[in-house]
Amino acid sequence: MDSRGIFEIPNGDDEPIRWPRTTGEDVVAIATAIDPYIRAQSLRFGGHGVARQWRACVDDVAWLATREEYAENRAFWHALPAMCVYLHSQRSPMPPSPIWDALVTQLMRPSQQRILRV
């Protein structure tokens, strides 16, 4: 992910708001690995808002598999940590090691190999 860089905006204090500059393909890969575990959860107290936010992000990327930078990175990277914390609090199973390994391998590829220049 470091090879793609980050987007940063001032926050009015010492710590700016940051998120990775992921491609549409990256976001689809991440969502594909995590989404089945989210949808399998029966939502309990505190889960409805984060699930709604997550589903709005996933519905937005479901059809998008582009190699260009994903335009809604900020929303995606805001929803992802909240959803992971919720899954952890519910002791949800997570994807097995082969899925994580494949995801990490894909995300570690330099962007030059993945972004088409016209």
C-alpha positions as CSV (number, residue, x, y, z in Angstrom):
1,M,0.0,0.0,0.0
2,D,2.9,2.3,0.6
3,S,3.8,2.2,-3.1
4,R,0.5,3.9,-3.9
5,G,0.9,6.7,-1.4
6,I,-1.6,8.4,0.8
7,F,-4.0,11.3,0.6
8,E,-3.8,13.8,3.3
9,I,-5.9,16.8,4.3
10,P,-5.4,19.2,7.2
11,N,-7.5,18.6,10.3
12,G,-7.0,21.8,12.1
13,D,-4.6,20.2,14.6
14,D,-1.3,18.5,14.5
15,E,-2.6,15.3,12.9
16,P,-4.0,15.5,9.4
17,I,-6.6,13.1,8.1
18,R,-5.0,10.4,6.0
19,W,-6.1,7.4,3.9
20,P,-4.4,5.2,1.3
21,R,-4.6,6.0,-2.4
22,T,-6.0,2.6,-3.4
23,T,-7.2,1.7,-6.8
24,G,-10.7,0.4,-7.6
25,E,-9.2,-3.1,-7.9
26,D,-7.6,-2.8,-4.5
27,V,-10.9,-1.8,-2.9
28,V,-12.8,-4.6,-4.7
29,A,-10.2,-7.1,-3.4
30,I,-10.5,-5.9,0.2
31,A,-14.3,-5.8,0.1
32,T,-14.4,-9.3,-1.5
33,A,-12.3,-10.7,1.3
34,I,-14.3,-9.1,4.2
35,D,-17.8,-8.6,3.0
36,P,-19.1,-12.2,3.3
37,Y,-18.1,-12.1,7.0
38,I,-19.9,-8.9,7.5
39,R,-23.1,-10.0,5.8
40,A,-23.1,-13.2,7.8
41,Q,-23.4,-11.3,11.1
42,S,-26.7,-10.8,12.7
43,L,-26.5,-7.2,13.7
44,R,-26.5,-6.4,17.4
45,F,-26.4,-3.1,19.3
46,G,-24.0,-0.8,17.6
47,G,-23.7,-2.7,14.4
48,H,-26.5,-1.2,12.3
49,G,-24.8,2.1,11.6
50,V,-21.5,0.7,10.7
51,A,-23.1,-2.0,8.6
52,R,-25.2,0.6,6.7
53,Q,-22.0,2.7,6.1
54,W,-20.1,-0.4,5.0
55,R,-22.9,-1.6,2.6
56,A,-23.1,1.9,1.1
57,C,-19.4,1.6,0.3
58,V,-19.5,-1.9,-1.0
59,D,-22.6,-1.2,-3.2
60,D,-20.6,1.6,-4.7
61,V,-17.6,-0.6,-5.6
62,A,-19.4,-3.8,-6.5
63,W,-19.3,-3.0,-10.2
64,L,-16.0,-1.1,-10.1
65,A,-12.7,-3.0,-10.9
66,T,-10.6,-0.2,-12.3
67,R,-6.9,0.2,-12.1
68,E,-7.3,3.9,-11.6
69,E,-7.3,5.5,-8.1
70,Y,-10.7,4.9,-6.4
71,A,-12.6,8.2,-6.2
72,E,-14.3,7.3,-2.9
73,N,-11.2,6.2,-1.0
74,R,-11.9,8.5,1.9
75,A,-15.4,6.9,2.6
76,F,-14.1,3.4,2.1
77,W,-11.1,3.8,4.5
78,H,-13.4,5.5,7.0
79,A,-15.9,2.5,6.9
80,L,-13.3,-0.3,6.9
81,P,-11.7,0.1,10.3
82,A,-15.1,0.6,12.0
83,M,-16.4,-2.6,10.4
84,C,-13.3,-4.5,11.4
85,V,-13.7,-3.3,15.0
86,Y,-17.3,-4.4,15.0
87,L,-16.5,-7.8,13.6
88,H,-13.8,-8.2,16.3
89,S,-16.2,-7.2,19.0
90,Q,-18.6,-9.9,17.8
91,R,-15.9,-12.5,17.6
92,S,-16.6,-13.0,14.0
93,P,-14.6,-15.6,12.1
94,M,-12.3,-13.9,9.6
95,P,-11.0,-15.1,6.2
96,P,-8.6,-18.0,6.3
97,S,-4.8,-17.4,5.8
98,P,-4.8,-18.2,2.0
99,I,-7.3,-15.4,1.4
100,W,-5.2,-12.9,3.5
101,D,-2.0,-14.0,1.8
102,A,-3.5,-13.5,-1.7
103,L,-4.9,-10.1,-0.7
104,V,-1.6,-8.9,0.8
105,T,0.3,-10.2,-2.3
106,Q,-2.1,-8.2,-4.6
107,L,-1.9,-5.1,-2.5
108,M,1.9,-5.2,-2.3
109,R,2.3,-5.0,-6.1
110,P,3.7,-1.7,-7.1
111,S,1.2,0.6,-8.6
112,Q,3.2,1.0,-11.8
113,Q,2.4,-2.6,-12.6
114,R,-1.3,-2.1,-11.9
115,I,-2.2,1.4,-13.1
116,L,-2.7,1.8,-16.9
117,R,-1.4,5.0,-18.4
118,V,-3.1,6.1,-21.7
